Amino acid sequence: MTTIQIKVKVVQRTGLALLVSDGRTEAWVPWSEISDTVQEDGIFGREITAITIPEWLAVDKGLQRHQHDDNTLDLFGGGPL
């Protein structure tokens, strides 16, 4: 099974699922399908910033992998993202 990592913002959470947004689409993703999470320090403590889910589920939910563009300059640092 192929998995992909998607950068997300958690909108809401329950014991069974996360409501996430990839910046374009909001979708409920069951915890049982999330194989890994990336957490970073945020304003309110540790926040989930990315999830790893099966590729078929991402397609089914309309969630898209973040596209990294090496030619885009960071607005604050001036270098590639």
Z-matrix of the N, CA and C atoms (Angstrom, degrees):
N
C 1 1.444
C 2 1.533 1 108.57
N 3 1.314 2 115.70 1 129.26
C 4 1.455 3 121.91 2 179.30
C 5 1.521 4 109.41 3 -86.24
N 6 1.336 5 115.87 4 133.12
C 7 1.463 6 120.59 5 176.55
C 8 1.519 7 109.06 6 -117.15
N 9 1.336 8 115.42 7 156.09
C 10 1.457 9 120.72 8 176.28
C 11 1.519 10 109.32 9 -135.27
N 12 1.322 11 115.35 10 153.25
C 13 1.459 12 120.88 11 177.07
C 14 1.525 13 108.22 12 -100.28
N 15 1.328 14 115.43 13 132.51
C 16 1.454 15 121.53 14 -178.96
C 17 1.516 16 108.72 15 -123.48
N 18 1.341 17 117.04 16 128.79
C 19 1.462 18 120.98 17 174.26
C 20 1.523 19 107.68 18 -74.16
N 21 1.319 20 116.14 19 129.60
C 22 1.460 21 120.64 20 -175.27
C 23 1.515 22 111.85 21 -138.27
N 24 1.313 23 114.26 22 162.50
C 25 1.456 24 122.60 23 166.30
C 26 1.524 25 104.93 24 -115.74
N 27 1.336 26 116.51 25 128.42
C 28 1.457 27 120.11 26 178.62
C 29 1.522 28 108.04 27 -79.77
N 30 1.328 29 115.82 28 122.61
C 31 1.457 30 122.37 29 -179.30
C 32 1.524 31 109.90 30 -91.66
N 33 1.336 32 115.40 31 -41.28
C 34 1.461 33 121.49 32 -179.26
C 35 1.522 34 108.06 33 -155.87
N 36 1.336 35 115.94 34 155.88
C 37 1.465 36 119.41 35 177.54
C 38 1.517 37 109.77 36 -139.91
N 39 1.327 38 114.43 37 147.55
C 40 1.460 39 121.78 38 172.46
C 41 1.519 40 106.60 39 -130.42
N 42 1.312 41 116.64 40 -179.18
C 43 1.453 42 120.55 41 176.99
C 44 1.518 43 113.03 42 -68.09
N 45 1.344 44 116.85 43 -19.27
C 46 1.461 45 120.82 44 -176.19
C 47 1.529 46 114.67 45 -106.55
N 48 1.348 47 117.77 46 -22.70
C 49 1.461 48 118.82 47 -173.24
C 50 1.528 49 111.75 48 -157.92
N 51 1.332 50 113.36 49 165.62
C 52 1.465 51 122.10 50 172.58
C 53 1.520 52 108.25 51 -114.37
N 54 1.332 53 116.86 52 136.80
C 55 1.454 54 121.25 53 168.07
C 56 1.523 55 105.13 54 -94.42
N 57 1.331 56 116.13 55 114.65
C 58 1.457 57 120.94 56 -175.27
C 59 1.524 58 110.72 57 -120.44
N 60 1.331 59 114.55 58 157.75
C 61 1.457 60 121.47 59 174.07
C 62 1.521 61 107.99 60 -126.79
N 63 1.340 62 115.55 61 134.89
C 64 1.467 63 119.82 62 175.59
C 65 1.525 64 111.09 63 -98.49
N 66 1.332 65 116.11 64 10.80
C 67 1.461 66 121.18 65 -177.91
C 68 1.510 67 112.39 66 99.65
N 69 1.321 68 116.33 67 -17.44
C 70 1.457 69 121.88 68 178.60
C 71 1.522 70 111.70 69 -123.91
N 72 1.335 71 115.69 70 -37.37
C 73 1.453 72 121.64 71 -172.63
C 74 1.515 73 110.19 72 -130.77
N 75 1.335 74 116.54 73 141.83
C 76 1.458 75 122.10 74 170.61
C 77 1.525 76 108.02 75 -106.75
N 78 1.328 77 116.61 76 138.15
C 79 1.457 78 120.38 77 -179.78
C 80 1.521 79 110.40 78 -154.58
N 81 1.319 80 115.21 79 146.91
C 82 1.464 81 121.07 80 172.79
C 83 1.518 82 108.50 81 -82.18
N 84 1.321 83 116.54 82 129.44
C 85 1.468 84 122.34 83 178.48
C 86 1.528 85 107.64 84 -122.40
N 87 1.340 86 117.38 85 120.26
C 88 1.468 87 120.15 86 179.85
C 89 1.531 88 111.48 87 -64.40
N 90 1.335 89 116.19 88 138.99
C 91 1.471 90 120.84 89 176.12
C 92 1.526 91 110.51 90 -55.37
N 93 1.327 92 116.96 91 -33.74
C 94 1.469 93 120.84 92 -177.18
C 95 1.523 94 112.33 93 -64.57
N 96 1.335 95 118.27 94 -18.94
C 97 1.465 96 121.80 95 179.40
C 98 1.524 97 112.94 96 -99.06
N 99 1.337 98 117.48 97 -7.09
C 100 1.462 99 121.08 98 -179.86
C 101 1.521 100 108.72 99 -89.68
N 102 1.333 101 115.88 100 113.97
C 103 1.465 102 119.47 101 -176.70
C 104 1.527 103 112.42 102 -89.61
N 105 1.343 104 117.67 103 -20.03
C 106 1.459 105 120.42 104 179.98
C 107 1.527 106 108.66 105 -160.26
N 108 1.332 107 115.55 106 154.54
C 109 1.458 108 121.00 107 174.60
C 110 1.518 109 109.11 108 -132.15
N 111 1.317 110 115.67 109 152.42
C 112 1.458 111 122.41 110 172.00
C 113 1.514 112 105.78 111 -110.27
N 114 1.335 113 115.94 112 128.08
C 115 1.455 114 120.51 113 179.12
C 116 1.515 115 109.82 114 -119.67
N 117 1.325 116 115.39 115 140.02
C 118 1.459 117 121.21 116 178.64
C 119 1.518 118 108.60 117 -133.12
N 120 1.318 119 116.04 118 158.00
C 121 1.457 120 120.80 119 176.88
C 122 1.519 121 109.27 120 -69.22
N 123 1.324 122 114.89 121 131.64
C 124 1.458 123 121.15 122 177.67
C 125 1.513 124 110.09 123 -127.82
N 126 1.294 125 116.47 124 -170.96
C 127 1.462 126 122.19 125 -179.05
C 128 1.518 127 111.48 126 -61.64
N 129 1.331 128 116.55 127 -37.62
C 130 1.460 129 121.21 128 -176.63
C 131 1.521 130 112.83 129 -106.23
N 132 1.324 131 117.88 130 27.95
C 133 1.458 132 121.63 131 -179.27
C 134 1.517 133 110.88 132 104.05
N 135 1.324 134 115.84 133 -157.62
C 136 1.468 135 120.95 134 -179.28
C 137 1.526 136 109.53 135 -69.99
N 138 1.330 137 116.79 136 133.32
C 139 1.456 138 123.01 137 -179.93
C 140 1.516 139 109.47 138 -128.79
N 141 1.336 140 115.97 139 143.09
C 142 1.464 141 120.96 140 174.43
C 143 1.523 142 107.49 141 -74.94
N 144 1.341 143 116.44 142 124.69
C 145 1.458 144 121.03 143 -178.87
C 146 1.526 145 112.92 144 -114.93
N 147 1.332 146 117.14 145 -10.85
C 148 1.465 147 120.81 146 177.10
C 149 1.522 148 108.62 147 -157.25
N 150 1.326 149 114.86 148 149.67
C 151 1.467 150 120.90 149 176.71
C 152 1.523 151 109.22 150 -129.77
N 153 1.321 152 116.10 151 151.19
C 154 1.453 153 121.87 152 174.48
C 155 1.517 154 107.27 153 -110.69
N 156 1.333 155 115.06 154 122.18
C 157 1.465 156 121.23 155 -177.71
C 158 1.525 157 109.38 156 -136.57
N 159 1.345 158 117.60 157 164.14
C 160 1.463 159 119.59 158 176.33
C 161 1.532 160 110.75 159 -60.88
N 162 1.315 161 116.02 160 142.09
C 163 1.461 162 120.86 161 -178.97
C 164 1.527 163 111.63 162 -58.60
N 165 1.340 164 117.14 163 -38.83
C 166 1.470 165 119.93 164 -179.60
C 167 1.524 166 111.25 165 -61.34
N 168 1.340 167 117.76 166 -34.92
C 169 1.457 168 121.44 167 -179.52
C 170 1.528 169 110.31 168 -71.26
N 171 1.328 170 116.86 169 -40.81
C 172 1.465 171 120.49 170 177.49
C 173 1.530 172 110.41 171 -60.13
N 174 1.324 173 116.22 172 -43.55
C 175 1.467 174 120.66 173 177.95
C 176 1.530 175 109.91 174 -63.90
N 177 1.330 176 117.03 175 -45.45
C 178 1.462 177 122.44 176 -178.91
C 179 1.529 178 111.43 177 -60.90
N 180 1.322 179 117.36 178 -39.39
C 181 1.465 180 122.19 179 -177.52
C 182 1.530 181 112.76 180 -87.45
N 183 1.327 182 117.57 181 -9.97
C 184 1.456 183 121.17 182 -179.29
C 185 1.517 184 113.71 183 79.16
N 186 1.335 185 116.75 184 18.45
C 187 1.465 186 121.65 185 178.75
C 188 1.524 187 109.16 186 -85.70
N 189 1.316 188 116.41 187 140.56
C 190 1.454 189 120.29 188 -176.04
C 191 1.513 190 112.29 189 -121.09
N 192 1.302 191 114.74 190 141.77
C 193 1.462 192 121.88 191 175.14
C 194 1.523 193 108.89 192 -63.40
N 195 1.320 194 116.33 193 140.66
C 196 1.465 195 121.40 194 177.69
C 197 1.517 196 108.52 195 -67.43
N 198 1.321 197 116.59 196 127.48
C 199 1.462 198 121.29 197 178.79
C 200 1.514 199 109.61 198 -88.78
N 201 1.306 200 116.54 199 124.54
C 202 1.468 201 122.27 200 -179.75
C 203 1.521 202 108.40 201 -95.45
N 204 1.305 203 116.87 202 127.82
C 205 1.455 204 122.92 203 -179.13
C 206 1.531 205 109.10 204 -116.16
N 207 1.323 206 117.35 205 107.66
C 208 1.468 207 121.62 206 -178.34
C 209 1.522 208 113.02 207 -68.33
N 210 1.331 209 117.80 208 -15.59
C 211 1.456 210 120.76 209 -178.27
C 212 1.526 211 113.09 210 -91.19
N 213 1.324 212 117.24 211 -5.08
C 214 1.456 213 120.91 212 179.50
C 215 1.525 214 109.35 213 -88.27
N 216 1.315 215 116.71 214 132.18
C 217 1.461 216 120.73 215 179.97
C 218 1.512 217 110.47 216 -85.19
N 219 1.305 218 115.94 217 141.50
C 220 1.451 219 122.85 218 173.17
C 221 1.527 220 107.30 219 -69.10
N 222 1.341 221 117.48 220 126.39
C 223 1.453 222 120.96 221 -176.44
C 224 1.510 223 113.57 222 -63.19
N 225 1.337 224 117.74 223 -25.47
C 226 1.447 225 120.45 224 -176.74
C 227 1.521 226 112.58 225 -102.54
N 228 1.340 227 116.94 226 -33.96
C 229 1.450 228 119.45 227 -176.11
C 230 1.508 229 114.16 228 -97.53
N 231 1.350 230 116.03 229 -22.28
C 232 1.457 231 120.20 230 177.05
C 233 1.499 232 114.64 231 84.10
N 234 1.342 233 118.10 232 -4.61
C 235 1.454 234 120.31 233 178.81
C 236 1.504 235 111.77 234 -108.25
N 237 1.312 236 117.48 235 177.05
C 238 1.462 237 120.85 236 176.95
C 239 1.527 238 110.76 237 -58.68
N 240 1.298 239 116.25 238 146.85
C 241 1.459 240 121.52 239 178.16
C 242 1.498 241 111.04 240 -67.92
